[in-house]
Amino acid sequence: MEIKAYTPANKMSITNLSPAPPFLNDYTDMWLIGSRGYMNTKKIYPFYFLILPLGIYTLLYFTPSLFSFYYALTDWNTYNEGMRFIGLDNFRDMLKESALYWEYITHTFEFALSTTLLKNLLGLSLALLLNEGLRTKNVLRSIFYLPVTISPLIIGLIFSSVFDPSHGLINSVLGEIGLESWKHAWLVDVKFAMLSVVSVETWKFIGFNMIIYLAGLQTISRSYYEAASIDGSSKWQQFVHITLPLIMPAITINLILNLINGFKVFDLIFVLTKGGPGNTTEVLNTAVFREFSSGRYGSATAIGVILFLMTTLIALSTLSLLSRRSEASE
């Protein structure tokens, strides 16, 4: 390697660099190959930790789900010995009673969509309030999140007492403040049964949505709002053009989880109304329970398959739509 002497003109410029010795090139190639292999190992190694949970998931969830598709095509019940493959007969029987099953599907959609909307609106509102510098915000977060930790069965028993028409808290308070005409048999009145169940579900899961929105809000730099204020933007404009686009991942998570939970609802409705009065609060999962209770396992599994496909389709469609909107906003 030939190096020019230092002069003010060339300032240690290096010229005429000769090739490196062959042994050095070989060593460099070996080092590069080794480092690439090491990096590939580092990328692959974390996936080893997924083998056990994926195996458990496949064994306990995925495999039974595959069997359920088969059982939906059989006449499995308590009245016959063994099972016979009957193809799509269970689904044809549902079509014969299509008015009844459409009613169940309609109630399922009503519950899922209304609770999803209310939980997200109220959860986001609470998150926006608690994201400000309130002194008691940590205590309030814990209070609002507490119902999430309580079993739906316990929640159902508590609110069965709250909605009691004779001695329930709601009617007692309405009577004390002179609103006797507002008192109702909340869980047995056709007009108010679904509304009562929706309100309980919303109350239980507001805190869950609030926590996810808070996590999203706390990732937004205050400098965005300061710059917008200097430009003369109102609070509403800041919310629409800064807050909403930046919490879109949190909105996506909450919408998907709430829709899935809404379609899966069973225990809360069963404890509060058992699907009544009449079929007013009957949803697909309570229909599945009644079919199983009657010993018609194949028919019950067919309803479960429809619910599974419907939930999957709605969740994937919502995820795709929100992902496109998020990419478009970027």
Secondary structure, 3 states (H helix, E strand, C coil): CCECCCCCCCCCCECCCCCCCHHHHHHHHHHHHHHHHHHHHHHHHHHHCCHHHHHHHHHHHHHHHHHHHHHCCECCCCCCCCCCECCCHHHHHHHHCHHHHHHHHHHHHHHHHHHHHHHHHHHHHHHHHHCCCCCCHHHHHHHHHHHHHCCHHHHHHHHHHHCCCCCCHHHHHHHHCCCHHHCCCCCCCCCCHHHHHHHHHHHHHHHHHHHHHHHHHCCCCHHHHHHHHHCCCCHHHHHHHHHHHHCHHHHHHHHHHHHHHHHHCCHHHHHHCCCCCCCCCCCHHHHHHHHHHCCCHHHHHHHHHHHHHHHHHHHHHHHHHHHHHHHHHC
